[in-house]
């Protein structure tokens, strides 16, 4: 939520950022616990991702979900749909 809101507010303005926030709140938000932290750390090490990117990617993988992103760092990973 942090990254989406921040990026949209910076690039598109507060109205669009708040609209995206409203959409996100209607989705399921998963807890980030100790087990998820270890999995994300391993993902960071094996994929060379930053902390935030590894959390997002490993969470999507744990849910067997396709990750929809415009983050160039995730573009070529398995089960990622990149949107320009």
mmCIF file of the C-alpha atoms, coordinates in Angstrom:
data_MODEL
# 
_entry.id   MODEL 
# 
loop_
_atom_site.group_PDB 
_atom_site.id 
_atom_site.type_symbol 
_atom_site.label_atom_id 
_atom_site.label_alt_id 
_atom_site.label_comp_id 
_atom_site.label_asym_id 
_atom_site.label_entity_id 
_atom_site.label_seq_id 
_atom_site.pdbx_PDB_ins_code 
_atom_site.Cartn_x 
_atom_site.Cartn_y 
_atom_site.Cartn_z 
_atom_site.occupancy 
_atom_site.B_iso_or_equiv 
_atom_site.pdbx_formal_charge 
_atom_site.auth_seq_id 
_atom_site.auth_comp_id 
_atom_site.auth_asym_id 
_atom_site.auth_atom_id 
_atom_site.pdbx_PDB_model_num 
ATOM 1  C CA . UNK A 1 1  ? 0.000   0.000   0.000   1.00 0.00 ? 1  UNK A CA 1 
ATOM 2  C CA . UNK A 1 2  ? 2.852   2.341   0.919   1.00 0.00 ? 2  UNK A CA 1 
ATOM 3  C CA . UNK A 1 3  ? 4.635   2.039   -2.416  1.00 0.00 ? 3  UNK A CA 1 
ATOM 4  C CA . UNK A 1 4  ? 1.494   2.287   -4.550  1.00 0.00 ? 4  UNK A CA 1 
ATOM 5  C CA . UNK A 1 5  ? 0.221   5.353   -2.724  1.00 0.00 ? 5  UNK A CA 1 
ATOM 6  C CA . UNK A 1 6  ? 3.612   7.090   -2.676  1.00 0.00 ? 6  UNK A CA 1 
ATOM 7  C CA . UNK A 1 7  ? 4.380   6.476   -6.347  1.00 0.00 ? 7  UNK A CA 1 
ATOM 8  C CA . UNK A 1 8  ? 0.921   7.471   -7.581  1.00 0.00 ? 8  UNK A CA 1 
ATOM 9  C CA . UNK A 1 9  ? 0.796   10.595  -5.436  1.00 0.00 ? 9  UNK A CA 1 
ATOM 10 C CA . UNK A 1 10 ? 4.228   11.665  -6.669  1.00 0.00 ? 10 UNK A CA 1 
ATOM 11 C CA . UNK A 1 11 ? 3.569   10.938  -10.340 1.00 0.00 ? 11 UNK A CA 1 
ATOM 12 C CA . UNK A 1 12 ? -0.202  11.345  -10.779 1.00 0.00 ? 12 UNK A CA 1 
ATOM 13 C CA . UNK A 1 13 ? -1.467  13.355  -7.807  1.00 0.00 ? 13 UNK A CA 1 
ATOM 14 C CA . UNK A 1 14 ? -3.269  12.777  -4.547  1.00 0.00 ? 14 UNK A CA 1 
ATOM 15 C CA . UNK A 1 15 ? -6.719  12.100  -6.026  1.00 0.00 ? 15 UNK A CA 1 
ATOM 16 C CA . UNK A 1 16 ? -5.536  9.099   -8.041  1.00 0.00 ? 16 UNK A CA 1 
ATOM 17 C CA . UNK A 1 17 ? -3.407  7.875   -5.136  1.00 0.00 ? 17 UNK A CA 1 
ATOM 18 C CA . UNK A 1 18 ? -6.416  7.951   -2.821  1.00 0.00 ? 18 UNK A CA 1 
ATOM 19 C CA . UNK A 1 19 ? -8.545  6.174   -5.416  1.00 0.00 ? 19 UNK A CA 1 
ATOM 20 C CA . UNK A 1 20 ? -5.952  3.404   -5.641  1.00 0.00 ? 20 UNK A CA 1 
ATOM 21 C CA . UNK A 1 21 ? -5.842  3.230   -1.846  1.00 0.00 ? 21 UNK A CA 1 
ATOM 22 C CA . UNK A 1 22 ? -9.620  2.785   -1.760  1.00 0.00 ? 22 UNK A CA 1 
ATOM 23 C CA . UNK A 1 23 ? -9.362  -0.080  -4.261  1.00 0.00 ? 23 UNK A CA 1 
ATOM 24 C CA . UNK A 1 24 ? -6.585  -1.760  -2.301  1.00 0.00 ? 24 UNK A CA 1 
ATOM 25 C CA . UNK A 1 25 ? -8.586  -1.683  0.933   1.00 0.00 ? 25 UNK A CA 1 
ATOM 26 C CA . UNK A 1 26 ? -11.204 -3.862  -0.765  1.00 0.00 ? 26 UNK A CA 1 
ATOM 27 C CA . UNK A 1 27 ? -8.665  -6.637  -1.287  1.00 0.00 ? 27 UNK A CA 1 
ATOM 28 C CA . UNK A 1 28 ? -7.310  -9.173  1.154   1.00 0.00 ? 28 UNK A CA 1 
ATOM 29 C CA . UNK A 1 29 ? -4.297  -7.837  3.012   1.00 0.00 ? 29 UNK A CA 1 
ATOM 30 C CA . UNK A 1 30 ? -2.039  -10.553 4.403   1.00 0.00 ? 30 UNK A CA 1 
ATOM 31 C CA . UNK A 1 31 ? -0.106  -10.311 7.661   1.00 0.00 ? 31 UNK A CA 1 
ATOM 32 C CA . UNK A 1 32 ? 3.663   -10.135 7.518   1.00 0.00 ? 32 UNK A CA 1 
ATOM 33 C CA . UNK A 1 33 ? 4.884   -12.498 10.221  1.00 0.00 ? 33 UNK A CA 1 
ATOM 34 C CA . UNK A 1 34 ? 8.225   -14.073 11.135  1.00 0.00 ? 34 UNK A CA 1 
ATOM 35 C CA . UNK A 1 35 ? 7.853   -16.942 8.680   1.00 0.00 ? 35 UNK A CA 1 
ATOM 36 C CA . UNK A 1 36 ? 7.037   -14.544 5.848   1.00 0.00 ? 36 UNK A CA 1 
ATOM 37 C CA . UNK A 1 37 ? 10.080  -12.451 6.791   1.00 0.00 ? 37 UNK A CA 1 
ATOM 38 C CA . UNK A 1 38 ? 12.409  -15.453 6.483   1.00 0.00 ? 38 UNK A CA 1 
ATOM 39 C CA . UNK A 1 39 ? 10.918  -16.455 3.139   1.00 0.00 ? 39 UNK A CA 1 
ATOM 40 C CA . UNK A 1 40 ? 11.282  -12.880 1.871   1.00 0.00 ? 40 UNK A CA 1 
ATOM 41 C CA . UNK A 1 41 ? 14.910  -12.777 3.039   1.00 0.00 ? 41 UNK A CA 1 
ATOM 42 C CA . UNK A 1 42 ? 15.654  -16.018 1.186   1.00 0.00 ? 42 UNK A CA 1 
ATOM 43 C CA . UNK A 1 43 ? 13.911  -14.633 -1.897  1.00 0.00 ? 43 UNK A CA 1 
ATOM 44 C CA . UNK A 1 44 ? 16.018  -11.482 -1.665  1.00 0.00 ? 44 UNK A CA 1 
ATOM 45 C CA . UNK A 1 45 ? 19.186  -13.557 -1.544  1.00 0.00 ? 45 UNK A CA 1 
ATOM 46 C CA . UNK A 1 46 ? 18.276  -15.911 -4.388  1.00 0.00 ? 46 UNK A CA 1 
ATOM 47 C CA . UNK A 1 47 ? 16.674  -13.346 -6.708  1.00 0.00 ? 47 UNK A CA 1 
ATOM 48 C CA . UNK A 1 48 ? 18.809  -10.316 -5.837  1.00 0.00 ? 48 UNK A CA 1 
ATOM 49 C CA . UNK A 1 49 ? 15.770  -8.238  -4.873  1.00 0.00 ? 49 UNK A CA 1 
ATOM 50 C CA . UNK A 1 50 ? 15.437  -5.361  -2.452  1.00 0.00 ? 50 UNK A CA 1 
ATOM 51 C CA . UNK A 1 51 ? 13.602  -5.912  0.819   1.00 0.00 ? 51 UNK A CA 1 
ATOM 52 C CA . UNK A 1 52 ? 10.317  -4.443  -0.412  1.00 0.00 ? 52 UNK A CA 1 
ATOM 53 C CA . UNK A 1 53 ? 10.429  -6.259  -3.760  1.00 0.00 ? 53 UNK A CA 1 
ATOM 54 C CA . UNK A 1 54 ? 11.238  -9.581  -2.108  1.00 0.00 ? 54 UNK A CA 1 
ATOM 55 C CA . UNK A 1 55 ? 8.329   -9.162  0.332   1.00 0.00 ? 55 UNK A CA 1 
ATOM 56 C CA . UNK A 1 56 ? 5.902   -8.418  -2.487  1.00 0.00 ? 56 UNK A CA 1 
ATOM 57 C CA . UNK A 1 57 ? 7.168   -11.209 -4.728  1.00 0.00 ? 57 UNK A CA 1 
ATOM 58 C CA . UNK A 1 58 ? 7.401   -13.910 -2.063  1.00 0.00 ? 58 UNK A CA 1 
ATOM 59 C CA . UNK A 1 59 ? 3.942   -13.023 -0.753  1.00 0.00 ? 59 UNK A CA 1 
ATOM 60 C CA . UNK A 1 60 ? 2.449   -13.406 -4.227  1.00 0.00 ? 60 UNK A CA 1 
ATOM 61 C CA . UNK A 1 61 ? 4.240   -16.733 -4.673  1.00 0.00 ? 61 UNK A CA 1 
ATOM 62 C CA . UNK A 1 62 ? 2.993   -18.000 -1.294  1.00 0.00 ? 62 UNK A CA 1 
ATOM 63 C CA . UNK A 1 63 ? -0.568  -17.308 -2.419  1.00 0.00 ? 63 UNK A CA 1 
ATOM 64 C CA . UNK A 1 64 ? 0.000   -18.882 -5.844  1.00 0.00 ? 64 UNK A CA 1 
ATOM 65 C CA . UNK A 1 65 ? -0.996  -15.538 -7.335  1.00 0.00 ? 65 UNK A CA 1 
ATOM 66 C CA . UNK A 1 66 ? 0.205   -13.846 -10.455 1.00 0.00 ? 66 UNK A CA 1 
ATOM 67 C CA . UNK A 1 67 ? 1.915   -10.569 -9.539  1.00 0.00 ? 67 UNK A CA 1 
ATOM 68 C CA . UNK A 1 68 ? 0.787   -7.580  -11.591 1.00 0.00 ? 68 UNK A CA 1 
ATOM 69 C CA . UNK A 1 69 ? 3.414   -4.839  -11.407 1.00 0.00 ? 69 UNK A CA 1 
ATOM 70 C CA . UNK A 1 70 ? 5.159   -1.998  -13.177 1.00 0.00 ? 70 UNK A CA 1 
ATOM 71 C CA . UNK A 1 71 ? 8.285   -2.509  -11.063 1.00 0.00 ? 71 UNK A CA 1 
ATOM 72 C CA . UNK A 1 72 ? 11.144  -3.140  -13.473 1.00 0.00 ? 72 UNK A CA 1 
ATOM 73 C CA . UNK A 1 73 ? 13.020  -5.174  -10.843 1.00 0.00 ? 73 UNK A CA 1 
ATOM 74 C CA . UNK A 1 74 ? 10.291  -7.836  -10.929 1.00 0.00 ? 74 UNK A CA 1 
ATOM 75 C CA . UNK A 1 75 ? 9.708   -7.815  -14.689 1.00 0.00 ? 75 UNK A CA 1 
ATOM 76 C CA . UNK A 1 76 ? 11.406  -11.079 -15.666 1.00 0.00 ? 76 UNK A CA 1 
ATOM 77 C CA . UNK A 1 77 ? 10.440  -13.227 -12.680 1.00 0.00 ? 77 UNK A CA 1 
ATOM 78 C CA . UNK A 1 78 ? 8.160   -16.261 -12.843 1.00 0.00 ? 78 UNK A CA 1 
ATOM 79 C CA . UNK A 1 79 ? 4.413   -15.537 -12.485 1.00 0.00 ? 79 UNK A CA 1 
ATOM 80 C CA . UNK A 1 80 ? 4.891   -11.785 -12.944 1.00 0.00 ? 80 UNK A CA 1 
ATOM 81 C CA . UNK A 1 81 ? 2.800   -9.822  -15.392 1.00 0.00 ? 81 UNK A CA 1 
ATOM 82 C CA . UNK A 1 82 ? 4.637   -6.596  -16.166 1.00 0.00 ? 82 UNK A CA 1 
ATOM 83 C CA . UNK A 1 83 ? 2.595   -3.538  -17.063 1.00 0.00 ? 83 UNK A CA 1 
ATOM 84 C CA . UNK A 1 84 ? 4.319   -0.529  -18.572 1.00 0.00 ? 84 UNK A CA 1 
# 
